Amino acid sequence: MSIQIIKAGILDTVQDGGRFGYQHLGINPSGAMDKYAMYIANALVGNHPEEAVIEMHFPASVFLFGYPALIAISGADFSATINGDPVAHLHPVWVNKNDVLQFHRPVYGARAYLAIAGGLDISKWLGSYSTNLKAKAGGCHGRNLQKGDEILLCQSFPSTPGQSEFIVLPWKADDQREDIPNEIWVLPGHEWHRLTTESKENFTMTSFVITQQSDRMGYRLNNIPLPAMTNEELVSSAVSFGTVQLLPDGKLIILMADHQTTGGYPRIAHAITAHHSKLAQRRAGDKIQFRITEQAIAENLYLQQQQHLQQLRNACTFRLQQYFNG
């Protein structure tokens, strides 16, 4: 029971909900960049929300299934096919032994997620399956997936009698994409007051471009410098996913999943949790615009997102039980 990588992607790794409780030791949480998309993929196949998935960038890996499996693809749409035939996005899909899954062109988004029912049979490191590339631990040998890698699966499925083609199961998730994907809502950070009045206005009125010097650690932005009222040095303090830091040259960086545990740059803002998914699906060259919001609004949006996920999990569990129990 396994899947094999027959062609490596640009940077595909095993990720889950993250590795928490070790930041005081300098070990960052890592985990999926787009946890919301990961939760959706896992819900579609009946997994625990934070079960390990494969996070893919384009061009993505090509996968050979050595056994029948139930899969789902969420997040970015990379024009997936199985054995050359288009396969539906955001649907549970039944694949057979020797089926080949590959991706042909990016339609939208930066990161896609592959969930497999039952999860991946790999070892945890410090309580998590997530790949920590700097520590070279977790996931598949602590690195991105490479040609020839074979990942064991935890759950086996019988072959479908008389069925040689993959089957798209007849229900779909709604990932609730917003109409303005480049607008990121933020809360003022602890050092927001350090910005000049003009800098504060530019922060909310200007579009920022994500540069090529961006990765899972952080997005560097190409923006007009934002002057601060003081260049006084700060004592390093805790940072998190979505923290917006002001660099000495006035440029900005948004910390992402593989961010460091502490930082000494001013934390001028924090992207709200409900918009982390939108951030994770931005690519180099994309524009983003910040909008200041309030704590109560941020909390309400997060609760709405969690309610949607719970409803999705409930619905998928019911449909899967019906499907497999006749």
C-alpha positions in Angstrom: 0.0 0.0 0.0 2.0 3.0 -1.2 2.3 5.8 -3.7 5.5 6.4 -5.6 7.0 9.6 -6.9 7.9 9.0 -10.5 8.8 12.6 -11.3 9.7 15.2 -8.6 8.1 18.5 -8.3 9.8 21.9 -7.5 9.1 21.8 -3.8 6.6 19.2 -2.6 6.7 18.2 1.1 4.6 16.3 3.7 2.9 18.7 6.0 0.2 18.6 8.7 -1.2 21.1 11.2 2.2 22.0 12.6 4.7 21.2 15.4 3.8 23.2 18.5 5.4 23.4 21.9 9.0 23.7 20.9 9.4 27.3 19.9 11.2 28.0 23.1 13.9 25.7 21.8 14.1 27.5 18.5 12.0 24.9 16.5 9.3 26.6 14.5 5.9 25.1 13.9 6.2 24.5 10.2 3.0 22.8 8.9 0.9 23.5 5.9 1.0 27.0 4.5 -2.7 26.9 3.7 -4.2 25.0 6.7 -7.7 25.8 5.5 -7.2 24.0 2.2 -5.5 21.1 4.1 -8.6 20.8 6.4 -10.9 20.7 3.3 -8.9 18.0 1.6 -8.8 15.9 4.8 -12.6 16.4 5.3 -13.4 15.2 1.8 -11.7 11.8 2.4 -12.8 11.4 6.1 -9.5 12.1 7.7 -8.7 13.9 11.0 -8.5 17.6 10.1 -4.7 17.8 10.8 -3.8 14.5 9.2 -0.6 14.6 7.1 -1.1 15.7 3.4 1.3 16.4 0.5 1.7 20.2 -0.1 2.6 20.9 -3.8 3.9 23.8 -5.7 3.8 24.0 -9.5 5.4 22.2 -11.3 4.2 19.4 -9.0 5.2 15.8 -8.6 3.8 12.9 -10.6 2.4 10.1 -8.4 1.9 6.4 -9.2 -0.6 4.6 -7.0 0.5 1.1 -6.0 -2.9 0.3 -4.5 -6.5 1.6 -4.7 -7.1 4.8 -2.6 -9.5 7.6 -1.9 -8.0 11.0 -2.5 -8.9 14.6 -2.7 -7.1 17.7 -4.1 -7.7 21.2 -2.6 -6.1 24.6 -2.5 -4.6 25.7 -5.8 -5.9 24.3 -9.1 -3.0 22.8 -11.1 -5.1 21.1 -13.8 -4.9 17.6 -12.3 -5.3 14.5 -14.5 -5.4 10.8 -13.8 -4.1 8.6 -16.6 -4.4 11.7 -18.8 -8.1 12.4 -18.0 -9.1 15.6 -16.1 -10.0 15.0 -12.5 -12.3 17.2 -10.5 -10.9 19.6 -8.0 -12.4 19.6 -4.4 -14.1 16.2 -4.9 -13.3 12.9 -3.3 -11.8 10.7 -6.0 -11.4 6.9 -6.0 -8.2 5.8 -7.8 -7.1 2.3 -8.7 -3.8 0.5 -8.6 -1.3 1.8 -11.2 -3.3 5.0 -11.7 -1.0 8.0 -12.4 -1.8 11.5 -11.0 -0.1 14.5 -12.5 -0.6 18.3 -12.9 -0.3 20.2 -16.1 -0.7 24.0 -15.6 -1.6 26.4 -12.8 -5.1 27.9 -13.1 -5.1 29.8 -9.8 -3.3 29.6 -6.5 0.2 28.8 -5.3 -0.2 25.6 -3.3 -2.3 22.5 -3.8 -2.9 19.7 -1.2 -3.3 16.0 -1.8 -5.0 14.1 1.0 -5.3 10.3 1.0 -7.9 8.5 3.1 -6.4 6.9 6.2 -3.3 9.1 6.1 0.4 8.5 5.3 2.3 5.8 7.1 5.3 7.8 8.2 7.0 8.6 11.5 6.4 11.7 13.6 9.1 14.0 14.7 8.3 15.9 18.0 4.7 15.0 17.6 4.2 16.1 14.0 4.5 14.7 10.5 5.4 18.2 9.1 8.7 18.5 7.2 11.2 20.9 8.7 13.6 21.6 5.9 16.1 23.5 8.0 16.3 20.8 10.7 16.1 18.1 8.0 13.5 16.2 10.1 9.9 15.1 9.8 8.0 14.2 6.7 9.9 12.1 4.1 13.5 12.0 5.4 13.3 15.7 6.3 13.3 16.9 2.8 11.1 17.6 -0.3 9.8 14.7 -2.2 12.2 13.2 -4.8 11.9 10.9 -7.7 11.8 7.3 -6.5 10.4 8.1 -3.1 7.8 5.6 -1.9 5.3 6.7 0.8 3.4 4.0 2.6 -0.4 4.4 3.2 -2.2 3.6 6.4 -5.4 2.4 5.0 -6.1 -0.2 2.3 -9.1 -0.3 0.0 -10.3 -3.2 -2.2 -10.2 -2.9 -5.9 -13.5 -1.8 -7.5 -15.0 -4.9 -9.3 -15.4 -4.3 -13.0 -14.2 -0.7 -12.7 -10.9 0.2 -14.4 -11.4 4.0 -14.4 -11.1 6.4 -11.5 -14.4 7.5 -9.9 -15.2 11.0 -8.9 -17.6 10.8 -6.0 -20.7 13.0 -6.5 -20.2 15.7 -3.8 -17.9 18.8 -3.7 -16.6 21.1 -1.1 -17.0 24.9 -1.2 -13.8 26.6 -0.3 -15.5 30.0 0.0 -13.0 32.0 -2.0 -13.6 35.7 -1.6 -14.1 38.2 -4.4 -11.0 40.2 -3.5 -8.2 37.6 -3.1 -5.5 40.2 -2.9 -7.0 42.1 0.1 -5.5 41.0 3.4 -7.0 42.2 6.6 -4.6 43.0 9.4 -4.6 44.1 13.1 -2.1 46.8 14.2 1.0 45.3 15.7 2.9 46.2 18.9 5.2 48.6 17.0 2.5 50.1 14.7 3.1 53.4 16.5 6.6 53.6 15.2 5.4 54.4 11.6 5.0 58.0 10.6 1.6 59.2 9.7 2.5 59.1 6.0 3.8 55.6 6.4 0.6 54.4 8.0 -1.4 56.0 5.1 0.9 54.3 2.5 0.5 51.0 4.3 -3.2 50.9 3.7 -3.4 52.8 0.4 -0.6 51.1 -1.6 -0.6 47.7 -3.4 2.5 45.7 -2.4 4.1 43.2 -4.8 5.4 39.8 -3.6 9.0 39.5 -4.8 10.9 36.4 -6.1 12.8 36.4 -2.8 9.8 34.8 -1.1 9.3 31.3 0.3 7.7 29.3 3.1 9.6 31.4 5.6 8.3 34.7 4.5 7.1 37.0 1.7 9.3 39.9 0.9 7.4 42.8 -0.5 8.5 45.3 -3.1 7.1 48.6 -1.7 8.1 52.2 -1.4 10.0 52.5 1.9 7.9 53.2 4.9 9.8 55.5 7.2 9.7 54.9 11.0 9.8 57.7 13.5 12.6 56.0 15.4 15.3 53.5 14.4 15.8 52.3 18.0 16.8 48.7 18.2 14.4 46.2 19.6 14.9 43.2 21.9 14.0 40.0 19.9 10.5 38.9 20.7 8.0 36.2 19.6 6.6 36.3 16.1 4.0 34.1 14.4 2.5 33.2 11.0 1.2 36.5 9.5 3.4 38.9 11.4 4.3 41.9 9.2 7.8 43.1 10.0 9.4 46.4 9.0 12.9 46.0 7.8 15.7 48.6 8.3 15.4 49.8 4.7 11.6 50.5 5.1 10.6 47.4 3.1 8.2 44.8 4.6 8.2 41.0 5.1 5.2 38.8 6.0 6.2 35.8 8.0 4.8 32.5 6.8 4.7 28.8 8.0 8.5 28.3 8.3 9.1 31.6 10.1 11.8 31.9 12.8 10.6 31.7 16.4 11.7 35.2 17.4 12.5 38.4 15.5 14.1 41.8 16.2 12.3 43.9 13.6 9.3 46.0 14.4 6.0 44.1 14.2 3.8 46.7 12.6 0.8 44.4 11.8 -0.5 40.9 11.9 -2.6 39.3 9.2 -5.8 37.9 10.7 -6.0 34.1 10.9 -9.0 33.9 8.6 -6.9 35.4 5.8 -3.8 33.1 6.2 -5.3 30.9 3.5 -5.5 33.9 1.1 -1.9 34.8 1.8 -0.7 31.2 1.3 -2.2 31.1 -2.2 -0.4 34.3 -3.4 2.6 33.8 -5.7 5.7 35.9 -6.5 4.5 38.8 -8.7 1.0 38.9 -7.1 -0.2 42.1 -5.5 -1.7 42.4 -2.0 -3.3 45.3 -0.3 -3.6 45.6 3.5 -6.8 46.7 5.3 -6.8 47.5 9.0 -9.7 45.8 10.9 -10.8 45.2 14.4 -10.2 42.2 16.8 -13.9 41.4 17.1 -14.3 41.3 13.3 -11.2 39.1 13.0 -12.6 36.7 15.6 -16.0 36.5 13.9 -14.5 35.7 10.5 -12.4 33.0 12.0 -15.4 31.5 13.8 -17.4 31.5 10.5 -14.5 29.7 8.8 -14.4 27.1 11.5 -18.2 26.6 11.4 -18.0 26.0 7.6 -15.2 23.4 8.1 -17.2 21.6 10.8 -20.3 21.5 8.6 -18.2 20.2 5.7 -16.7 17.5 7.9 -20.1 16.4 9.1 -21.5 16.3 5.6 -18.6 14.4 4.2 -18.6 11.8 7.0 -22.3 11.2 6.4 -21.8 10.8 2.6 -18.8 8.6 2.9 -20.6 6.3 5.4 -23.5 6.1 2.9 -21.1 5.3 0.0 -19.1 2.6 1.6 -21.9 1.0 3.6 -24.3 0.8 0.7 
